Amino acid sequence: MESVAFIQWCLDHLNYWTITLLMAIESSFIPFPSEVVVPPAAYKAAGGNSDLNVFLVVIFATIGANIGAIINYYIAYFVGRPLVYKFANSRFGHMCLIDEAKVQNAEHYFDKHGALSTFIGRLIPAVRQLISIPAGLAKMKLSTFLLYTTLGAGIWNTILAAIGYYLQSVIPEEQLLSTVTEYSHELGYCFIAIGVLVVGFLIYKGRK
């Protein structure tokens, strides 16, 4: 209950530091959707009644996403596969909405698509938070991991910020989260389709 109150306090006092903190939480293994952070911040920035700038919202949200991703990456890098799966099967892992099947799916996704999956995975719901784990298990080069993570998270945060910024002139604030959630789910499906097409093209090109 205290953690819920803390998150609500952050949302009620959105600034660049709370945005960074909440996005770091979102990008780690703790279940917390970015849809409740970036769009409201961009919404406030568009209203002109706060000190927030929409471009800085995207930058600090992406920094936070990188922090959370690095935490997952290094946990997997140092503790190894057995302990990662042990955590996934633990009660605390289940409280974080993680189980063995989800970790296996993330690993399979990474094995199938390679380093590019770190970029594409950041754009796909349910894969976004876990894609850092197989990257760490595979001991992917940190600079490459950060490059793809920054690009993927940056694109996703830009889209969420654009939605929040646009909606400020269209709907009242109390309808924001439900509308953004609807948009983000549709975008997730689009990115899955785009990811499949990109990977298919790269495989075809590689074979030729």
C-alpha positions in Angstrom: 0.0 0.0 0.0 2.9 2.4 0.8 4.4 1.8 -2.7 1.0 2.6 -4.3 0.8 5.8 -2.3 4.4 6.7 -3.3 3.7 6.2 -7.0 0.5 8.3 -6.7 2.5 11.0 -5.0 5.0 11.0 -7.9 2.1 11.2 -10.4 0.6 14.1 -8.5 4.0 15.9 -8.4 5.3 15.2 -11.9 8.7 16.8 -12.6 11.8 15.6 -14.5 13.1 13.7 -11.4 9.8 11.8 -10.7 9.5 11.1 -14.4 13.0 9.6 -14.5 12.3 7.6 -11.3 8.9 6.2 -12.4 10.3 5.3 -15.9 13.2 3.5 -14.2 10.7 1.5 -12.2 8.6 0.8 -15.4 11.7 -0.4 -17.3 12.8 -2.8 -14.5 11.0 -6.0 -13.5 8.5 -4.1 -11.4 5.2 -3.9 -13.4 4.3 -0.3 -14.0 3.0 1.0 -17.3 4.8 4.0 -19.0 1.3 5.1 -20.2 0.6 6.5 -16.8 3.8 8.6 -16.7 4.7 10.1 -20.1 1.3 11.1 -21.5 0.2 12.9 -18.3 3.5 14.7 -18.2 3.2 15.8 -21.9 -0.4 16.7 -21.2 0.7 19.0 -18.5 3.5 20.5 -20.7 0.9 21.2 -23.4 -1.3 23.0 -21.0 1.3 25.6 -20.2 0.5 25.6 -16.5 3.6 23.7 -15.4 7.4 24.0 -15.8 7.5 20.9 -17.9 8.8 20.9 -21.5 7.6 18.1 -23.8 11.0 17.5 -25.3 12.7 17.3 -21.9 9.9 14.9 -20.8 10.9 12.5 -23.6 14.6 12.9 -22.7 14.2 12.2 -19.0 11.7 9.4 -19.6 14.3 7.7 -21.9 17.0 8.2 -19.3 14.8 6.5 -16.7 14.0 3.7 -19.1 17.8 3.1 -19.7 18.4 3.0 -15.9 15.7 0.4 -15.4 17.0 -1.6 -18.4 20.6 -1.5 -17.1 19.4 -2.9 -13.7 17.7 -5.9 -15.4 20.7 -6.3 -17.7 23.3 -6.5 -14.9 21.1 -8.7 -12.7 20.9 -11.2 -15.5 24.6 -10.7 -16.5 25.9 -11.4 -13.0 23.5 -13.9 -11.4 23.0 -16.1 -14.5 20.2 -18.1 -15.8 19.5 -20.5 -12.8 18.9 -17.6 -10.4 16.9 -15.6 -12.9 14.5 -18.6 -13.4 14.5 -19.2 -9.6 13.4 -15.6 -9.1 10.7 -15.9 -11.9 9.3 -19.0 -10.1 9.3 -17.3 -6.7 6.4 -15.7 -4.9 8.0 -12.2 -5.3 8.5 -12.9 -9.0 4.9 -13.7 -9.4 4.0 -10.5 -7.5 6.0 -8.6 -10.1 3.9 -10.5 -12.8 7.0 -12.5 -13.9 7.0 -16.2 -14.4 9.2 -18.8 -16.1 7.1 -18.8 -19.3 7.5 -15.0 -19.7 11.3 -15.2 -19.2 11.5 -18.1 -21.7 9.4 -16.1 -24.2 11.8 -13.2 -23.9 14.8 -15.4 -24.3 13.3 -17.1 -27.3 12.5 -13.7 -28.8 16.1 -12.6 -28.3 17.6 -15.9 -29.6 15.4 -15.6 -32.7 16.0 -12.0 -33.6 19.4 -11.3 -32.1 20.6 -7.8 -31.0 17.8 -6.1 -33.1 15.3 -7.6 -30.6 16.6 -5.2 -28.0 15.4 -2.4 -30.2 12.1 -3.9 -31.4 11.3 -5.4 -28.0 11.3 -1.9 -26.4 8.3 -1.1 -28.6 6.2 -4.2 -27.8 4.0 -4.4 -24.6 4.9 -7.3 -22.2 8.3 -7.8 -24.0 9.5 -4.3 -23.3 10.3 -4.8 -19.6 11.9 -8.2 -20.0 14.0 -7.9 -23.1 16.9 -6.7 -21.0 17.1 -10.1 -19.2 18.1 -12.3 -22.2 20.5 -9.5 -23.3 22.2 -9.8 -20.0 22.2 -13.6 -20.0 23.8 -13.5 -23.4 26.4 -11.0 -22.1 25.6 -8.6 -25.0 28.0 -5.8 -25.3 26.8 -2.9 -23.1 27.3 -0.2 -25.6 25.3 -2.1 -28.2 22.6 -2.8 -25.6 22.4 0.8 -24.6 22.2 2.0 -28.2 19.3 -0.2 -29.1 17.6 0.4 -25.8 17.9 4.2 -26.1 16.6 4.2 -29.7 13.6 1.9 -28.8 12.7 3.6 -25.6 13.2 7.1 -27.2 10.7 6.2 -30.0 8.2 4.8 -27.6 8.4 7.8 -25.3 8.1 10.2 -28.2 4.9 8.5 -29.4 3.4 8.5 -25.9 4.4 12.2 -25.4 2.9 13.1 -28.8 -0.4 11.4 -27.8 -0.5 13.2 -24.4 0.4 16.5 -26.0 -2.3 16.2 -28.7 -5.0 15.0 -26.3 -4.6 18.1 -24.1 -6.7 20.1 -26.6 -9.2 17.3 -27.2 -10.2 15.6 -23.9 -10.4 16.5 -20.2 -7.6 15.2 -18.0 -9.8 12.5 -16.2 -10.3 10.7 -19.6 -6.6 10.8 -20.5 -5.4 7.4 -19.1 -8.2 5.4 -20.6 -7.7 7.0 -24.0 -3.9 6.6 -23.9 -4.2 3.0 -22.9 -6.5 2.3 -25.9 -4.0 4.1 -28.2 -1.0 2.3 -26.8 -2.5 -1.2 -27.2 -3.2 -0.4 -30.9 0.3 1.0 -31.3 1.7 -2.2 -29.7 0.0 -4.4 -32.3 1.3 -2.1 -35.1 4.9 -2.4 -33.8 4.6 -6.2 -33.5 3.6 -6.3 -37.2 6.4 -3.9 -38.2 9.0 -5.9 -36.2 8.0 -9.1 -37.9 8.3 -7.4 -41.3 11.7 -5.9 -40.5 13.1 -9.2 -39.1 11.7 -11.1 -42.0 13.3 -8.7 -44.5 16.7 -8.9 -42.7 16.6 -12.7 -42.7 15.7 -12.7 -46.4 18.5 -10.2 -47.2 21.0 -12.2 -45.1 20.1 -15.5 -46.9 20.5 -13.8 -50.3 
